[in-house]
């Protein structure tokens, strides 16, 4: 039976904060997770290229542009609102560091659990919108490349 998670000190670019350790094996899992994300991205790009050859290239370009547009329509407002909420929450109790918006995830440990729960939907929606933009852009580019270099 495991005990409660240990308190760890998290040093950020903006200061030091004590928080609960999310996982006792995080030093081992973090590099593996990054490797899985890279491999998954490469497989996704390869499958997109394969799908472009199987499906007609003009249809793939159209699909890619629609997915890209959906990602923009979803990601931009959600990401903007997430940044506004994060700024308002942190500015109420501390000076927000200059250029904080470049790496807002570094500020997540400074949030309380309830504040983080409030931020999470906008954060996830913005990330999903970004992912859709990347997927749609890759699909559209792959379709255009097949059109350009076929026959």
C-alpha positions as CSV (number, residue, x, y, z in Angstrom):
1,X,0.0,0.0,0.0
2,X,1.3,3.4,-1.0
3,X,1.5,6.4,1.3
4,X,0.5,9.9,0.4
5,X,2.5,11.6,-2.4
6,X,5.6,13.4,-1.2
7,X,6.0,17.2,-1.2
8,X,8.6,18.3,-3.8
9,X,10.1,21.7,-4.4
10,X,9.5,22.9,-7.9
11,X,11.9,25.6,-9.1
12,X,10.5,27.7,-11.9
13,X,11.9,30.6,-13.8
14,X,9.6,32.8,-11.7
15,X,10.4,31.4,-8.2
16,X,10.1,28.3,-6.0
17,X,6.9,26.6,-5.0
18,X,6.2,23.5,-3.0
19,X,3.6,21.1,-4.4
20,X,2.6,17.5,-4.3
21,X,4.6,15.2,-6.5
22,X,2.3,14.0,-9.3
23,X,4.0,10.7,-9.8
24,X,6.9,9.1,-7.9
25,X,8.2,7.7,-11.2
26,X,8.0,11.0,-13.1
27,X,11.7,11.2,-13.7
28,X,11.5,7.9,-15.6
29,X,8.2,8.4,-17.4
30,X,8.8,11.9,-18.7
31,X,11.5,11.0,-21.3
32,X,9.5,8.0,-22.3
33,X,6.3,10.0,-22.8
34,X,8.2,12.5,-24.9
35,X,9.6,9.7,-27.0
36,X,6.1,8.3,-27.5
37,X,4.8,11.7,-28.5
38,X,7.5,12.0,-31.2
39,X,7.0,8.5,-32.5
40,X,3.3,9.0,-32.5
41,X,3.7,12.2,-34.5
42,X,5.9,10.5,-37.0
43,X,3.4,7.7,-37.5
44,X,0.6,10.2,-37.8
45,X,2.5,12.1,-40.5
46,X,3.3,8.9,-42.3
47,X,-0.4,7.8,-42.2
48,X,-1.5,11.2,-43.4
49,X,0.9,10.8,-46.4
50,X,-0.5,7.3,-47.1
51,X,-4.1,8.5,-46.8
52,X,-3.3,11.2,-49.3
53,X,-2.3,8.7,-51.8
54,X,-5.3,6.4,-51.1
55,X,-7.8,9.2,-51.1
56,X,-7.8,11.6,-54.0
57,X,-5.4,14.5,-53.4
58,X,-8.0,17.2,-54.0
59,X,-10.2,15.7,-51.4
60,X,-7.3,15.5,-49.0
61,X,-6.5,19.1,-49.5
62,X,-10.1,20.1,-48.9
63,X,-10.3,17.8,-45.8
64,X,-7.1,19.4,-44.5
65,X,-8.3,22.9,-45.0
66,X,-11.6,22.2,-43.2
67,X,-9.8,20.6,-40.2
68,X,-7.4,23.5,-40.1
69,X,-10.3,26.0,-40.1
70,X,-12.0,24.0,-37.3
71,X,-8.8,24.1,-35.3
72,X,-8.5,27.8,-35.7
73,X,-12.1,28.5,-34.8
74,X,-11.8,26.4,-31.7
75,X,-8.2,27.0,-30.6
76,X,-7.9,30.8,-31.0
77,X,-10.8,31.8,-28.7
78,X,-10.1,29.0,-26.2
79,X,-6.4,29.8,-26.0
80,X,-7.1,33.5,-25.8
81,X,-9.6,33.0,-22.9
82,X,-7.2,30.6,-21.1
83,X,-4.4,33.3,-21.2
84,X,-6.8,36.0,-20.0
85,X,-8.0,33.8,-17.1
86,X,-4.4,32.8,-16.2
87,X,-3.3,36.4,-16.2
88,X,-6.3,37.6,-14.1
89,X,-5.8,34.8,-11.6
90,X,-2.1,35.3,-11.1
91,X,-2.1,39.1,-11.3
92,X,-4.5,39.2,-8.4
93,X,-1.9,37.9,-6.0
94,X,1.5,38.4,-7.5
95,X,3.3,40.4,-10.2
96,X,3.1,38.5,-13.4
97,X,6.6,38.0,-14.9
98,X,7.4,39.8,-18.2
99,X,6.6,37.7,-21.3
100,X,4.7,35.2,-19.2
101,X,2.6,34.3,-22.1
102,X,5.5,32.6,-24.0
103,X,5.5,29.7,-21.5
104,X,2.3,29.9,-19.5
105,X,2.5,26.2,-18.5
106,X,5.4,27.1,-16.3
107,X,3.0,29.1,-14.2
108,X,0.6,26.2,-13.6
109,X,2.3,25.1,-10.3
110,X,1.5,28.5,-8.9
111,X,-2.2,27.8,-9.2
112,X,-4.3,26.3,-6.5
113,X,-6.2,23.1,-7.3
114,X,-9.5,24.9,-7.8
115,X,-7.9,27.5,-10.0
116,X,-6.2,24.9,-12.1
117,X,-9.5,23.0,-12.5
118,X,-11.0,26.3,-13.8
119,X,-8.2,26.8,-16.3
120,X,-8.0,23.3,-17.6
121,X,-10.9,23.3,-20.1
122,X,-9.6,26.4,-21.9
123,X,-6.1,25.0,-21.8
124,X,-7.2,21.6,-23.2
125,X,-9.5,23.2,-25.8
126,X,-6.6,25.5,-27.0
127,X,-4.3,22.5,-27.2
128,X,-6.8,20.4,-29.2
129,X,-7.4,23.4,-31.5
130,X,-3.6,23.6,-32.1
131,X,-3.4,19.9,-32.7
132,X,-6.3,20.1,-35.3
133,X,-4.4,23.0,-37.0
134,X,-1.2,20.9,-37.2
135,X,-3.2,17.8,-38.5
136,X,-5.2,19.8,-41.0
137,X,-2.2,21.8,-42.3
138,X,-0.2,18.6,-42.7
139,X,-3.0,16.9,-44.5
140,X,-3.5,19.9,-46.9
141,X,0.3,20.2,-47.5
142,X,0.6,16.4,-48.2
143,X,-2.4,16.6,-50.6
144,X,-0.8,19.5,-52.4
145,X,2.5,17.8,-52.7
146,X,1.0,14.7,-54.2
147,X,-0.9,16.9,-56.7
148,X,2.3,18.7,-57.5
149,X,4.5,15.7,-58.0
150,X,2.1,13.2,-59.5
151,X,2.0,12.5,-63.2
